[in-house]
Amino acid sequence: MIKYYFKIAFKNLLRNKIFTVINITGLAIGISTSLVIYLLVNYHFSFEKFQKDRDRIYRVVSDFSYSSQSSHSPGIALPVADAAQREVPGLDIVAPFYIWDEKKVSIPVPEKSMPAIFKKQKEIIFADERYFNLIKYEWLAGSSKTALTEPYQTVLTESKAKQFFPGSPPSQIIGRQLNFDDTISTIITGVVSDIRANTDFGFKIFISRISLEKTSLKPRNWEYWESTSRNSQVLFKILPSTSPQLIERSLYNLYEKYHDKEFDDPKNKTSFKLQPLKDIHFNTDYSAYEKPQAHKPVLYGLVAVALFLLLLGCINFINLTTANASQRIKEIGIRKTMGSNRKQLIAQFFTETFLLTLFATLFSLPLVPFLLKAFSDFIPAELKFPAINDPQFFLFLSILVIVVTLFSGLFPAIILSSYKPMLLLKNMTQNSSDKTVSSLLRKFLGVFQFTIAQLFVISTLLVSKQILFVTKKDQGFKKEGILSFYTNPRDTVKSNKYVLINKIKAFPEVSMVSLCILPPSSNSTWSESLNYKDGKKDLNMNVLFKCGDSNYLKLYGIKLLAGRNNESSDTMKSFVINETYAHALGFTDIQQAVGKNLNWDKKLVPIVGVVADFNQVSLHEAIKPLVISSQGRSEYNISIALFSPHANGTWEQAISKIEKAWKDIYPEEDFTYTFFEDDIAKYYEKEQNIAGLLGWASGLAIFISCLGLLGLVIYTTNRRTKEIGIRKVLGASVWQNALMISKDFISLILIAFVVAAPVAFAAIYKWLQSFSYRTSISWWIFGLSLVIMILIALITLSFLTVKVALANPVKSLRAE
């Protein structure tokens, strides 16, 4: 019987080739998109699943609130971890670690005079046994109990050991020397295997944490409770009966007990939060590590896109199958007369649906690598198309085929199997009420299809409008034609950077050079607590810091509104503040702020000028209080303003000269630079990816919807051929006939627009709230979306409607 079902199903698919191709294409697009999104979502939600007792592991993070603003940090003050180990009950493991920035590693080679050099090594932390008790590694050489107990000890992962010592087994590299940035020399005491599962804790080099405390590497703020650094982090594993909220209260009590209360302000608050291990990969308020974080709303949005596209393909099948029911009326009637019961007919129709879904699935598999490549900016490099024998992937694929078969085939099977044989054999589809139900269903599903397509189109246009707004908005500084690079802050020859600057200044392509710590807008931020007293007020506020020489404001085009610029100095002798900070201090007239003193690090520093507000980070965030100072000793970012490409040579020539000057000073260092404009654009990579995703979704949704529309037009024109012939004989023109056929479909698009417009408005309005500065939701966006959909529909309709309207009426009427 099953063999018979498949044989009949295959013949029916071949008999209706056009509808079969339309259905397979629509379903294949939906299935392939679902597979790609499944791979992406499954990848991100698999992070840290391998960790034992992961529900009891937390990262301690810091929250700050001051005035009407707030900020977050994934780090803590350095003394917190040790104090928590001593005084906070309910903790099973306290694992502090300190992230070390990018370093150059050199390895002495006995048989060679020059050491092996490995530049730009990342994923380095200072840790101890407690870290390895929490994050489990397999030890290939050495032991967690002894490998990191003394200063200048180092543990490597297997991959890093193979990179540094190719061909040497782990046991043979124990005792070898590693030098970091010519700053410290360490001895390798252990090798661990790499974590194979998906994790954010992909650190490769571990230096003993005691090296920070007992050597010259000790940070100046080792005992400061008021200084928080993202580099200083700690993981807690709490006891099963312990509440995270209880630990958070205990940490706050520790802070109240130990921090310096001299400049306490009731408006400012520092608190600690226990961030669950599973939240680290998703919570962008607190950054992760080297691997990019995911955003749960975006992942859920991707799942919605997959469901919608899959639904559109299923709707095509339902619409075309029910619309084409008249082709199978006599077949069903004869089979019922010959004894087939309703269950057998339903089984037959489900077999046809399953066969079609299976073909669509097979056709979709080659599309998956193409889609992975098309979304390469959105998809992690580690994510690859799995082997078909991957049990998890195969299980999802099997479930997908079953679900699509059931959803697509259920309604057509019930409708077609319910027809009465006597009426069927008279070439009637039961009665007019049944016709109305099927017709209304097709119209409803058609409206749903075009609603989804218009939702995607409107969203794409509005997201693109916001991206254009943020990239074109005047952010209070100049960003074109400025490149920058960092010198080594640990360079022992302090004059090197000044020699380099003087060389660069002499190049005719260079307009101006400035030495600073951070450009006006940067993802890296430095904030300090500043106090202001004037006899009546006593304001303590967390303020962003920028440091730059006297060219800083000029080079970046920052407007000075009152007072004067900072003078270049080796110490913080003066501050220039922004308008926001001046108003926060209570000055309605910013001129009044000039000459006042701010208490910083127990020193009074005068305010010498006020600059116009500029955005310090992306437009997601509001402008915050800020001071600009000059402190030449610690400034190591060199910013260079170039003349326009056609003024004094080309930028390529300038960069080539700058690189040569760099190599003259730092012959062993690679020259890397970035354009400030490109750095600003990176703020909105996520939005660019969303826009790209919506663009693809819009295109696919429109394509699938138009496939369904094309199928319905074929059915409608075939059914109304004689009617069109009669109308032509009675004098109807080609365009009147074409309009008669098209108007019903255009009305579906208009109804869909009425439904889609308010839904899209609400969704985009909510999305725009994540920006402190945002574009308006213009009415013309909705009008343009409607025009786009109508034009595409008319193009789709015109191929058949005009052809039918032009047909010779004699041919369509001769059967009468």
Buried (B, 14 or more C-beta within 10 A) or exposed (E): EEEEBBEBBBEBBEEBEEBBEBBBBBBBBBBBBBBBBBBBBBBBBBBBEEBEEBEBBBBBBBBBBBBEBEBBBBBBBBBBBBBBBEBBEBBBBBBBBBBBEEBBBBBBEEEEEEEEEBEEBBBBBBBBBBBBBBBEBEBBBBEBEEBBBEBBBBBBBBEBBBBBBEEEEBEEBBEBBBBBBBEBEBBBBBBBEBBEEBBBBBBBBBBBBBBBBEEEBEBEBBEBBBBBBBBBBBBBBBEEEBEBEBBBBBBBEBBEEBBEEEBEBEEBEBBBBBBBBBBBBBBEBBBBBEBBBBBBEBBEBBBEBBBBBBBBBBBBBBBBBBBBBEBBBEBBBEBBEEEBEEEBBBBBBBBBBBBBBBBBBEBBBEBBEEBBEBBEEBBBEEBEBBEEEEEEBEEBBEEBBEBBBBBBBBBBBEBBBEBBBEBBBEEBBBEEEBEEEBEEBBBBBBBBBBBBBBBBBBBBBBBBBBBEBBBEEEBBBBBEBBBBBBBBEEBEEEEBBEEBBEBBEEBEBBBBBBBBBBBBBBEEBEBBBBBBBEEEEEBBBBBBBBBBBBBBBBBBBBEBBBBEBBEBBEEBBBBBBBBBBBBBBEBEEBEBBBEBBBBBEEEEBEBBBBBEBBBBBBBBBBBBBBBBBBBBEEBBBBBBBBBEBEEBBEBEBBBEBBBEBBEEBBEEBEEEBBBBBEBBBEBBEBBBBBBBBBBBBBBBBBBBBBBBBBBBBBBBBBEBBEEBBBBBEEEBEBEEBBBBBBEEBBEBBEBBBEBBBEBBBEBBEEBBEEBEBBBEBEEEBBEBBBEBBBEBBBEBBBEBBBEBBEBEBEEBBEEE
